Amino acid sequence: MAESSSSSTASGGTSIAGLLGVAFVVLKLTGVITWSWWWVTAPFWGGLALVLGIFGIGALVIGAVAGVVALLENRQLRIRNKNRKRLG
C-alpha cells in the first residue's frame, strides 16, 4: 500500500504599504502627527487610486484620438459629397 502525503504552504503577509498605513493610523491616534485622515489612510487606497488614475487618463487619450479621427472622417465625407455634387 502506497502512502501519499500532501503538504500545502500558504504564503502571504502584510505589505509595506499596509504596515505603513497602520503606523500612520497609530501615530495619528496618539497625536504624534496632525495630518489629515486622507493622508493617514493613503497607503491603504493610494495604489488603487493610482491605477484608476492611469486608466482614466488612458481612456481620455483614447477618447480624444477617436474623436479627432471621427471629425477627420466626417470632414473627408463632406468634401467627397461636395465634389460628387459638383461633378455629377
VMD Tcl script that draws the C-alpha trace (Angstrom):
set ca {
  {0.00 0.00 0.00}
  {1.44 3.35 -1.01}
  {1.35 6.29 1.30}
  {0.52 9.66 -0.10}
  {1.49 12.82 1.59}
  {0.35 16.22 0.67}
  {1.60 19.42 2.01}
  {0.32 22.86 1.33}
  {2.09 26.05 2.02}
  {0.44 29.39 2.18}
  {2.43 32.45 1.53}
  {1.14 35.82 2.39}
  {1.65 38.64 4.70}
  {1.32 42.29 5.12}
  {2.64 44.65 2.50}
  {4.89 47.56 3.25}
  {2.04 49.91 2.39}
  {-0.21 48.10 4.87}
  {2.37 48.36 7.64}
  {2.96 52.00 6.83}
  {-0.79 52.65 6.92}
  {-1.16 51.01 10.33}
  {1.81 53.00 11.62}
  {0.28 56.25 10.34}
  {-3.07 55.45 11.99}
  {-1.36 54.74 15.32}
  {0.67 57.93 15.07}
  {-2.47 59.93 14.24}
  {-4.47 58.43 17.12}
  {-1.66 59.10 19.59}
  {-1.36 62.71 18.41}
  {2.19 62.41 17.12}
  {1.16 63.58 13.65}
  {-1.57 66.06 12.79}
  {-2.07 65.09 9.17}
  {-5.46 64.89 7.50}
  {-7.09 61.46 7.64}
  {-6.88 61.39 3.84}
  {-3.07 61.35 4.05}
  {-3.02 58.98 7.01}
  {-5.07 56.39 5.12}
  {-3.36 57.00 1.76}
  {-1.22 53.83 1.96}
  {-4.44 51.78 2.02}
  {-6.11 53.34 -1.03}
  {-3.24 55.07 -2.83}
  {-2.32 52.16 -5.08}
  {-5.89 51.74 -6.28}
  {-6.21 55.49 -6.87}
  {-3.01 55.45 -8.92}
  {-4.19 52.56 -11.10}
  {-7.62 54.12 -11.61}
  {-5.99 57.44 -12.48}
  {-3.77 55.82 -15.09}
  {-6.76 54.01 -16.62}
  {-8.76 57.25 -16.58}
  {-6.04 59.19 -18.36}
  {-5.71 56.37 -20.88}
  {-9.45 56.44 -21.52}
  {-9.35 60.21 -22.06}
  {-6.48 59.90 -24.52}
  {-8.23 57.10 -26.43}
  {-11.47 59.11 -26.47}
  {-9.70 62.21 -27.74}
  {-7.96 60.28 -30.51}
  {-11.23 58.60 -31.50}
  {-12.95 62.00 -31.57}
  {-10.29 63.53 -33.79}
  {-10.42 60.53 -36.14}
  {-14.23 60.81 -36.34}
  {-14.00 64.54 -37.12}
  {-11.45 63.95 -39.86}
  {-13.52 61.16 -41.41}
  {-16.63 63.35 -41.30}
  {-14.73 66.17 -42.98}
  {-13.47 63.86 -45.72}
  {-17.02 62.58 -46.33}
  {-18.34 66.13 -46.65}
  {-15.58 67.00 -49.12}
  {-16.31 63.86 -51.19}
  {-20.04 64.60 -51.25}
  {-19.39 68.18 -52.25}
  {-17.11 67.05 -55.10}
  {-19.69 64.48 -56.28}
  {-22.41 67.10 -56.40}
  {-20.15 69.45 -58.32}
  {-19.07 66.77 -60.81}
  {-22.38 64.95 -61.18}
}
mol new
graphics top color blue
foreach p $ca { graphics top sphere $p radius 0.5 }
foreach p [lrange $ca 0 end-1] q [lrange $ca 1 end] { graphics top cylinder $p $q radius 0.2 }
display resetview
